[in-house]
Amino acid sequence: MTVTASIDPHRDPALPAAALRDYDSVRRAIAFMSQHWRSQPPIEAVAEAAALTPDELHLLFRRWAGLTPKAFLQALTLDYAKNLLRDSASVLDAALASGLSGPGRLHDLFVSHEAMSPGEWKSGGAGLLLTYGFHPSPFGSAVVIASPRGLTGLAFADPGEEAAALADMQRRWPRASYRHDDAGTAALAQRVFDPSRWCAEQPLRVVLIGSDFEIRVWQTLLKIPMGRAVSYSDIAGHLGAAKAARAVGAAVGRNPISFVVPCHRALGKGGALTGYHWGLTRKQAMLGWEAGHSQ
């Protein structure tokens, strides 16, 4: 039985209005730059699209990602995507060989994970009690889902779409029971989005719920260093299924723990910024945000 609760996230004190406004402005700016990057639009045009002054936009981007709007615009170009992919095979080889995801205080290094049994997965979560909460994040409203064993799901939504994002996640485990508990999931949200809390001594535990192949794909995603990206073909090759790039792409799209399991670092052929379950603009935002925090 699935238990849901009626909630308006915008009335929830756990979602500061300022945080939601910040990402909404960033989202509009990124969407504009994504459409017009070839002409390298001036900051005045980007600011107008975001309903901000140029100074406000500059300060917001510096606070949000550690990057200027100009630097972020450069990060959206295909050349940047190709640079992310450059030497990706050797990067992924090194990460897999060492068992690490990258240097520095990257949150991927601090994630300990386990997979549910095939029986638990096939049962659609029957017998599981999952708690969920809505929290602000650098990428809009975050839907955080937890089981007693750790972080189970992470989704994102634009203002007014939180209920749809929650329903999307619930369809993945249709026989689980759900309880709304913002207070109970707040600590997980803070761990995920606050880089100062990415600590090797206190790993974040995640629970991967999926088929054996999906879990292998998601575990490989955890090896991609922050600030880099690999292609679906690279991942397929490392799984010993070189011709399964399309299946890898499908598994990436079904990743239930977005951002933490960094499916946004998987790109299409030639570095194309292909689709993302929670929106291509959000994928671009994540890559830019990470670029600012990995400098």
C-alpha positions as CSV (number, residue, x, y, z in Angstrom):
1,M,0.0,0.0,0.0
2,T,1.3,3.5,-0.9
3,V,0.6,6.2,1.6
4,T,0.9,9.8,0.4
5,A,0.2,13.2,2.0
6,S,-1.1,16.4,0.6
7,I,1.4,19.2,0.9
8,D,2.1,22.6,-0.6
9,P,5.9,22.8,-0.4
10,H,5.8,26.6,-0.8
11,R,4.0,26.9,2.6
12,D,6.6,24.7,4.3
13,P,9.0,26.7,6.5
14,A,11.8,24.2,5.6
15,L,11.8,25.7,2.1
16,P,13.1,29.3,2.4
17,A,11.6,31.6,-0.2
18,A,14.9,33.2,-0.9
19,A,16.5,29.9,-1.8
20,L,13.7,29.1,-4.2
21,R,13.9,32.5,-5.8
22,D,17.7,32.2,-6.3
23,Y,17.5,29.0,-8.2
24,D,14.5,30.2,-10.2
25,S,16.6,33.2,-11.3
26,V,19.6,31.0,-12.0
27,R,17.4,28.6,-14.0
28,R,16.0,31.4,-16.2
29,A,19.5,32.7,-16.8
30,I,20.9,29.3,-17.7
31,A,17.9,28.6,-20.0
32,F,18.6,31.8,-21.8
33,M,22.3,31.2,-22.1
34,S,21.7,27.6,-23.3
35,Q,19.6,29.0,-26.2
36,H,21.9,31.8,-27.1
37,W,25.4,30.7,-26.2
38,R,26.6,30.7,-29.8
39,S,26.2,34.5,-29.9
40,Q,27.9,34.9,-26.5
41,P,25.2,37.3,-25.2
42,P,26.2,40.2,-22.9
43,I,25.5,40.0,-19.2
44,E,22.8,42.7,-19.7
45,A,20.8,40.4,-21.9
46,V,21.2,37.4,-19.6
47,A,20.2,39.6,-16.6
48,E,17.1,40.8,-18.4
49,A,16.0,37.2,-19.1
50,A,16.4,36.4,-15.4
51,A,14.6,39.6,-14.3
52,L,17.7,40.9,-12.5
53,T,20.1,43.7,-12.9
54,P,23.6,42.8,-14.2
55,D,25.1,43.4,-10.8
56,E,22.5,41.2,-9.1
57,L,23.1,38.5,-11.6
58,H,26.8,38.7,-11.2
59,L,26.6,38.5,-7.4
60,L,24.0,35.6,-7.5
61,F,26.2,33.5,-9.8
62,R,29.3,34.1,-7.7
63,R,27.5,33.1,-4.6
64,W,25.7,30.2,-6.2
65,A,28.5,28.5,-8.2
66,G,31.7,30.5,-7.6
67,L,31.6,31.4,-11.2
68,T,30.8,34.6,-13.1
69,P,28.0,34.5,-15.6
70,K,30.6,34.8,-18.4
71,A,32.5,31.8,-17.1
72,F,29.3,29.8,-16.8
73,L,28.4,30.8,-20.4
74,Q,31.7,29.3,-21.5
75,A,31.0,26.2,-19.5
76,L,27.8,25.7,-21.6
77,T,29.5,25.5,-24.9
78,L,30.1,22.2,-26.8
79,D,33.8,22.8,-26.5
80,Y,33.5,22.7,-22.7
81,A,31.6,19.5,-23.0
82,K,34.4,18.1,-25.2
83,N,36.9,19.2,-22.7
84,L,35.1,17.4,-20.0
85,L,35.3,14.3,-22.1
86,R,38.9,14.7,-23.1
87,D,40.9,11.7,-21.8
88,S,37.8,10.5,-20.1
89,A,38.7,6.9,-20.7
90,S,42.0,7.3,-18.8
91,V,40.2,9.2,-16.1
92,L,37.6,6.5,-15.6
93,D,40.3,3.8,-15.9
94,A,42.3,5.4,-13.1
95,A,39.3,5.9,-10.9
96,L,38.2,2.3,-11.3
97,A,41.6,1.0,-10.7
98,S,42.1,3.0,-7.5
99,G,38.6,2.6,-6.2
100,L,38.4,6.4,-5.8
101,S,36.2,8.9,-7.5
102,G,38.6,11.8,-7.6
103,P,40.8,14.1,-5.6
104,G,39.8,16.6,-2.9
105,R,36.7,16.8,-0.8
106,L,34.4,15.4,-3.4
107,H,31.2,14.0,-2.0
108,D,31.5,10.9,-4.2
109,L,34.6,9.8,-2.2
110,F,32.5,9.8,1.0
111,V,29.5,7.8,-0.2
112,S,29.2,4.3,1.2
113,H,26.6,2.4,-0.6
114,E,24.7,-0.9,-0.6
115,A,22.2,-2.5,-2.9
116,M,18.9,-4.0,-1.9
117,S,18.4,-7.6,-2.8
118,P,16.8,-8.6,-6.1
119,G,13.8,-9.8,-4.1
120,E,13.3,-6.4,-2.5
121,W,13.6,-4.7,-5.9
122,K,11.2,-7.0,-7.6
123,S,8.6,-6.6,-4.9
124,G,8.3,-2.9,-5.7
125,G,9.4,-1.9,-2.2
126,A,6.8,-4.0,-0.4
127,G,7.2,-3.8,3.3
128,L,9.5,-0.7,3.1
129,L,8.7,2.5,5.0
130,L,10.2,5.4,3.1
131,T,10.2,9.0,4.5
132,Y,10.3,12.0,2.3
133,G,10.8,15.7,2.7
134,F,11.0,18.9,0.5
135,H,14.2,21.0,0.9
136,P,15.9,23.9,-0.9
137,S,18.9,23.1,-2.9
138,P,21.2,24.8,-5.4
139,F,19.1,23.2,-8.2
140,G,15.6,24.0,-7.1
141,S,13.3,22.1,-4.6
142,A,14.8,18.8,-3.7
143,V,12.7,15.8,-2.9
144,V,14.7,13.7,-0.4
145,I,13.6,10.1,0.2
146,A,15.1,7.9,3.0
147,S,14.9,4.4,4.3
148,P,16.2,3.2,7.6
149,R,19.3,2.2,5.7
150,G,20.2,5.6,4.2
151,L,19.4,7.9,1.3
152,T,17.1,6.1,-1.1
153,G,16.0,8.8,-3.5
154,L,16.7,12.3,-4.6
155,A,14.7,14.2,-7.1
156,F,14.4,17.9,-8.2
157,A,11.5,20.1,-9.1
158,D,10.8,23.6,-10.3
159,P,8.3,25.7,-8.3
160,G,4.9,24.2,-8.3
161,E,6.1,20.8,-9.6
162,E,7.1,19.2,-6.3
163,A,4.1,16.9,-6.1
164,A,4.8,15.6,-9.6
165,A,8.4,14.9,-8.7
166,L,7.3,13.0,-5.6
167,A,4.8,11.0,-7.6
168,D,7.5,10.1,-10.1
169,M,9.7,8.7,-7.4
170,Q,6.9,6.8,-5.8
171,R,6.2,5.0,-9.0
172,R,9.6,3.4,-8.7
173,W,8.6,1.6,-5.5
174,P,4.8,1.4,-5.8
175,R,4.3,-1.0,-3.0
176,A,6.3,0.9,-0.4
177,S,4.6,3.0,2.4
178,Y,5.5,6.7,2.5
179,R,5.5,9.2,5.3
180,H,6.1,12.9,5.0
181,D,8.8,14.1,7.4
182,D,10.7,17.2,6.5
183,A,12.5,17.2,9.9
184,G,13.6,13.6,9.5
185,T,15.1,14.2,6.0
186,A,16.7,17.6,6.7
187,A,20.0,16.3,7.9
188,L,20.4,14.2,4.7
189,A,19.7,17.3,2.5
190,Q,22.3,19.3,4.4
191,R,24.9,16.6,3.9
192,V,24.2,16.4,0.2
193,F,24.3,20.1,-0.7
194,D,26.8,21.6,1.8
195,P,30.3,21.0,0.6
196,S,31.7,21.8,4.0
197,R,30.0,18.6,5.3
198,W,31.5,16.3,2.7
199,C,33.6,14.4,5.2
200,A,35.5,11.1,4.6
201,E,35.2,10.2,8.3
202,Q,31.4,10.4,8.1
203,P,30.3,8.8,4.8
204,L,26.9,9.3,3.5
205,R,25.1,6.0,3.1
206,V,23.0,5.5,0.1
207,V,20.7,2.6,-0.8
208,L,20.6,1.7,-4.5
209,I,17.4,0.1,-5.5
210,G,17.4,-1.3,-9.1
211,S,18.3,-4.3,-11.3
212,D,21.8,-5.8,-11.2
213,F,22.7,-4.0,-14.5
214,E,21.3,-0.6,-13.3
215,I,23.3,-0.9,-10.0
216,R,26.5,-1.6,-11.9
217,V,25.9,1.5,-14.1
218,W,25.2,3.6,-11.0
219,Q,28.3,2.3,-9.2
220,T,30.4,3.3,-12.2
221,L,28.9,6.8,-12.2
222,L,30.2,7.2,-8.7
223,K,33.8,6.7,-10.1
224,I,33.6,9.8,-12.3
225,P,35.5,12.7,-10.7
226,M,33.7,16.0,-10.1
227,G,34.4,18.4,-12.9
228,R,34.7,15.6,-15.5
229,A,32.4,13.6,-17.6
230,V,32.3,10.4,-19.6
231,S,30.2,9.1,-22.5
232,Y,27.6,6.4,-22.3
233,S,30.0,4.3,-24.5
234,D,32.8,4.7,-22.0
235,I,30.6,3.3,-19.3
236,A,29.4,0.5,-21.4
237,G,33.0,-0.5,-22.3
238,H,33.9,-0.6,-18.6
239,L,31.0,-2.9,-17.9
240,G,32.2,-5.3,-20.6
241,A,29.2,-4.5,-22.8
242,A,30.7,-2.2,-25.4
243,K,27.5,-2.3,-27.6
244,A,25.2,-1.5,-24.7
245,A,25.5,2.3,-24.8
246,R,21.7,2.6,-25.2
247,A,21.0,0.3,-22.3
248,V,23.5,2.3,-20.2
249,G,21.7,5.5,-21.2
250,A,18.4,4.0,-20.0
251,A,19.9,2.9,-16.7
252,V,21.4,6.4,-16.2
253,G,17.9,7.9,-16.8
254,R,16.5,5.6,-14.1
255,N,19.0,6.7,-11.4
256,P,16.9,7.2,-8.3
257,I,19.5,9.3,-6.4
258,S,20.3,12.2,-8.7
259,F,23.3,14.4,-8.1
260,V,24.8,12.1,-5.4
261,V,25.0,9.3,-8.0
262,P,26.2,11.8,-10.6
263,C,24.2,10.8,-13.7
264,H,24.6,14.4,-14.9
265,R,28.3,13.6,-15.7
266,A,27.3,11.2,-18.4
267,L,27.3,12.8,-21.8
268,G,26.3,11.7,-25.3
269,K,28.5,11.0,-28.3
270,G,31.0,13.8,-29.0
271,G,30.2,15.5,-25.7
272,A,26.6,16.3,-26.4
273,L,24.7,17.5,-23.4
274,T,21.9,15.0,-23.9
275,G,18.7,14.8,-21.9
276,Y,18.4,14.6,-18.2
277,H,15.4,13.2,-16.3
278,W,15.0,16.4,-14.2
279,G,15.6,18.8,-17.2
280,L,18.6,19.6,-19.4
281,T,18.8,23.1,-17.8
282,R,19.3,21.5,-14.4
283,K,22.0,19.2,-15.8
284,Q,23.9,22.2,-17.1
285,A,23.4,23.9,-13.8
286,M,24.9,21.0,-12.0
287,L,28.0,20.8,-14.3
288,G,28.5,24.5,-13.9
289,W,28.1,24.4,-10.1
290,E,30.6,21.6,-9.8
291,A,33.0,23.5,-12.0
292,G,32.9,26.3,-9.5
293,H,33.4,24.0,-6.5
294,S,36.2,21.9,-8.0
295,Q,38.5,24.8,-8.8
